[in-house]
């Protein structure tokens, strides 16, 4: 019995066709683009050309979900696509240009948590698409898919922290935000020069002495931790987001075809049959 041949062209929809099929997504997309363009014009007249570049980068990132859908025939659920667009806007425009990272202490934490969730969804879908393909002769268990999704998300989180550290070291950007602490412990403070950690508690200020002998009291109310605590916090909340989605993904595969919540976050291929595999069988 011959199988029905799929026509790739019927999945390559134009932006107008996608807008007609998903009007709410189109509204979000247009509104965000307008806001970014207005911000870019304002930054241009203010002479903040670095922020102009960030706006151009944001506009480019906005086009990626639709480009991926059209080019490799992946269906990204509307809910996931809206979250991705809002994530990009919140990170680049609100976080960087509007300085929400400074004004709202938990803004960065929220985005890293969401990043862990989204990356787990992407990692899960990469294997789930293969797992549902009729061309492959193996079936992966729900536990395996959940573990891979978790590992994929954590790997992306670690690579991003590597990037932040590199930018801070080579370009002094302070992407790994500093934290004020009131106590430290280090073996480098051991008066005997040994390997015994020596603690300093109740730190209220730090004075920086430059090469010319000038002293600069920081007046921060404590010691300045240069990014270590921020990095660990980012990885921890990424861990939380990854675990949450991995659990959702596990039950999605285990109870294939039941419920619609997980479907809102898991991209699927348009070329293979949409059969519903029973999880773990």
Phi, psi and omega in degrees: 000123181284142180271149180291129180276131181273144178259111183300329186295335184285350177263350183268084184272149177283167179297324180294319178295320178295323180294321179293324181282331183231072186297323181292321175297319179297321179297314179300316181299313182293315181300315181295320178296318179298316179298320179293318179297318178298318178296321180295318178297316180297317180292327179295314180289339176275356179079014179268078187287337174294321177289329175299318177298319178299322178294317178297320177298320179296316178299321178294315180297328178300331184277346186296315181303314180294323179296317179297318180300316184283325189276320183244012173057052174249129178269111177268120180304146183303319181299314179296319181294320177297317179297320179297315180297315179294325178297314179298315180296317182293325182283313187273309186278306181287315184291309185276304186286315180273001175060036177294334177299330180268318183291325182239105186303331184262009179296313180295321179298317179300316183292322178292324176296315179295323178299319177299320179295312183294317181294324176296321178296319180292313179299320178297315184294328180301317178278326182296324178298316178291323183295333182264357183285136178284348182278344183259147187259015179233156177230127182267144182286157177302322180296316180298315179299318180295318180295317179297318178300316179297313182295321179299315181297315181293325178295316177298318179299318179294316179299323178294322178293325173301316180297314179300317180297318180296318179296322179291321183287320186266332185237002177054048184271341183059048173288326173273095188299141182281160180230136177273122178238159183250005175207145178223159177216128184207145175289340179290347178265001179296117183297337180272357180073020181266204183251032181255120180296133178246129185259145171237122185246166176056045178284127180248342179196159177228136179250125179263127179252120181273175185299332180275006178088357180288140179254134183233096174296131183283329178062034183265353182083014180173192180270145184266106175280125188268068166094348184295310181296323178296318179297314181294323177295317179298317180292326180292315180288330172298320176302316180297312179299320180294319180295317181300312181289324180300322177294316178300316180296323179301310181289334176297316180282322182297323181244052184309127178094354181250127180085157183234359184296310183296328181300336181290346186238359186246111175297154179221153178282150181260356186269328183270170179296147181268032179298153180257109180281146174278130185298135173078003181250000000 
